[in-house]
Amino acid sequence: MEKKNNSYMIYAGITTVIWATAVLFTQYAQESFSSQSIGVIRYLFATAAILIVMVGKRIGPPKLKDVPKFLLSGFLGFAFYVTAFNLSVRTITGATCSVIGQVIPILTAVFSCMFLHERIPLRGWIAIAMAFAGILVMALWNGAFSVNPGILWMLLAAVSLSIYNLTQRMFIRDYTAFQSTAYSIIGGTLFLLVFFPGAVSEMKTATAASWGAVAYLGVCGGAVAYVFWTKAFSLAKRTSDVSNFMFAQPLIASLVGFLGRGEVPGIETILGGILVLGGMFLFQTGRKS
């Protein structure tokens, strides 16, 4: 395993910024594609990018005994997660999606304690609660939280990605961050191919904007972001050091909306953002406790 250092923050930070744009680009893609079609096309783009790098760097396949592990990881982190996420985006508000999405670092921390025997000090749990409180402020300030089937899909997506995070933490003991992510993406794409026949007809009438959105989701939101995410896990001392960066996604998404679409952040975003950033600062400064 690679030597641990604080550079994991750079990789986790870049990934968080990319993922913060996922809802926006998914909505653009949904103007032409169904949720299932977005999943398969997105990861065909991601797989193509991964294979180009693998060929260029002469990276071979994983050990035969590890293939089932990467298939499971690919199903959890890509095939199931992206399908559930896309279905949730269709039926719940962005605020609701943000709240539920932020249980991922909490679930990841809990699962890490349960299965990887990682210890999180009291200060860390206080920081997690503080950051999650900030998400609640942003989401519930105007009573935006809604109840519909999309909530269940997002919860299932959150559990799936949390378990995926643990698999990556374990795989980097024997593989590089790129290898672990690459094999998992390819495995996930194989499961998503079941939706390819239905996507063909939609491809013929899709707009250029939708194609661009799904390509971005595949190459940047898929290949690049997940490689960086796994790289962060390989450099961090604890799994939760990395997963806690996800608390910043709603705040970053608000900033992206302001810069790209002229949306002015409300008081709830400012107050919630202070709590989120404060929680992240408390967690990072107390990780040696």
N, C-alpha and C positions, 0 to 999 in steps of 0.2 A: 504494500500500500504506500501511496505517496506521503511524503512528510507533511504534517499538518501545519497550516499557517493561516494568517488572516486574509489571504487573497481569495478565499472562498466567498467573501463578501462581494467582490467584484462580479464573479460568475453568478451568484444568487441574485444580485441587484439587476444585472442585465436581463436575466430570465424573467424577473418580476415585471420589469418594464414591458417586455415583449408580451407576456401573458396578460398584462393589464389592458391590452388592445384587443384581446380575443373576442369579447362580446361584440364590439363594434364591427370587426371584420366578419364575424359569423353572421351578423344581421345583414351585412352587404351580400354575403354569399347566399343567404336564404332568399334573396330576391329571385334567384334562378334555380336553386338546388334544394332538395329536401334534406332533412337532418341526416339521414342515412347516406345520401349521396355525397354530402359535404365530407363526412367521415372517410369514405373510401377514396375520394379524389384527393383530399388533403394529404392522406398518408401515402398515396401513390407518388405525389410530389416529394414528400419527405423521404420515402424509400429510394427514389431516383437520386436525390442529392446524397444520401448515405452511401449508396452503391458506387457513385462516382468517386467519392473520397476513399472508399475501401479499395477500389481498383487502383487508384493513384498511389495509395500507401501500401498496397499489397497486403491487405489485412484479410486473413482467411476466416473460415467459419469457426464457431465455438466448438468446444469438445463435445462429442456426441452425447455424453452423459448429462451435459448441461442444457441440451436443446429443450427438454420439457420445461426447465426453469424459465428459459427466455420466452417460451410460448405462453406460459402463465403470466409472466411479467408483461408481455405485449398485450395480452388480452385485458389485463387489469388497467394498465396505464394508458392504453391507446384505443383498442377496439371498443371495450365497454365504456371507458371514461368519455371518449369523444362523442359516442352515440347518446349517452345519457345527458351529457352537457348540452349538446345541440337540441335535444328534445326539451330540456328545461328552459333554454333561452327563448323558445317559442311561446312558452306559457306563463312565465313569471317576470316580474319587473327586474330591472337591473339592480335595484336596492336589495331585493330579496335574494337574488343570485349572489350578490356580494356577501351578505350575511352568512348564508349557508356555505359558501366557498371558504369562508374563514374558519370553519371547523376542521379543515384539512390539517393545518399545523397543530391544532390541539389533538386531533386523532393520531397524527403522526407521533407526537410527543408521548401520548399514552401508550400507543402500540410499541414504541421504542423501549419504554420502561418495562412493558410486559414481556416482550420477546427478545430484545437485544440487551436487556439489563442495563440500560443507560439511566443515569441518575440526573434528575432535574431538581435543583435546590428550590427552597421555598421562594426565593427571590425570582426565580424563573417562572414559577406558576403565577406569581403576582403580576409579572410582566405580561404573561399570556392573557390573564384576565383583563388587564388594563387595555391591551390592544384590542381584544374582542369587544370590550365596552365601547371603544371608539367606533368600531364597525356598526354596532347597534345604534349609536347616536346618529351616524350618517344615514342608516337605513330606516330608522323608526321615527325620525324627527317630525316628518309630515304624515305619519301613519301609512307609509308606503308598503309595509309588509302585507303581502296577500297570501291567501291560502288556496291552493289549487294543486292538481297532480304534478305540476312542474317541480314543486318542492320535494316530492319523493324522488324524482329523477336526479335532482341536484344533490340530495343527501346520499343516494347510491353512488353518484359520481365521486363525491367527497370521500366516502369509505374506500372506493376502488383506488383512487389516487394515493390515499394515505398508505394503503398496503403496498402499492407500487413503490412508494418512497422507501419502504423497508427493504424490498427486494433489491433495489439498486444499492442500498447501503451494504447489503450482504455480498452482491456480485462484484463490487469493486475490490474485494479482497483478492480476487483471482484474475480480474480483467481490468483494462483501462476504462476510464469514463466513457470514451468514445465507443469502445467495443460493446460495453454493457448496454449503452443506449441504442446503438445500431442494431444489435441482435434483437432487442426488445421491440424496436419500431418495425423491423421486418416481420417479426412474429405477429405483432398486432395487425399489420397490413394483411397478412394471410387470412385472418379471421374476418376482416372488413370486406374482403373480396366477394362475400356472399351478397353484398349490396351493389356490386358493379353492374350487373345486367340492368337493374332499374335506373342506374345513373346515366347509362348511354343515351337514352332518349332526351334527358335533361341537358346533356352536354351540347346537343345540336342547337338548342335555342337559348343557351345561356349568354348573358351580356358580358362584355369585356370587363366591366367592373366586378362582376361576380367571379369571373375567372381569376382576375388579379387578387381578389380577396382570398379565395381558396388556395391560390399558390403561395401567398404570404403566410397563411395559416400553416401550410405544409412545410415550407422551407424554413421560415423564421420561427413560427409558433410551435412547429414540430421538431424538425431536425436540430436546428441551432439551439433553441431554448432548452430542449431536453438534454442535449450533450453538455451544455453549460451547467444545468441543474445537477446532473450526475457528477460533473467535475467538482462542483461545490461540495457535494457529499464526500467526495474522496479527500478533500482538504480540511473539512471541518472536524472538530473534536466530537461533536454530538450531532445526531440527526436533526434535533430541534433547532440547532444553531442556524441551519439552512431553511427549514420549513417555516420558521417564524417570519421570514421575509415576505411570505404570502399575505401577511396582515396589511402590507402597504399597497396592495393591488388596487383597492377601491379608491384610495387617495390619489394614486398615480393616474387611474382612469379618469378621475375628475379633472386633473391637470391636463391630460391629453384632450379631453373635451373642450377645455377652455382655450388651449393653444390651437387646436385644429378646427373647432366649430364655434368658437366665440362664446361658449357656455360659461357664465360667471359662477364660481363656486359659492354656495350658500353658507350661512352661518353654521349649519349642521356639518358641512364638509370641513370647515375650519376647526370647529371644536373637536369633531371626531378625529380629524387628522392629527391634532395635537396629542390626543390620547394614543393613537396608533404609533406615531413616531416616538412618543415618550416611552411606550411599552417596549418597542424595539430597542431603544437606547438602553433601557434598564436591563433587558435580557442580555444584550451583547456585552455591556460593561460588567455584568455579574456572572458571566459564563465560567469564570475561574473560581467562583465561590464554592 
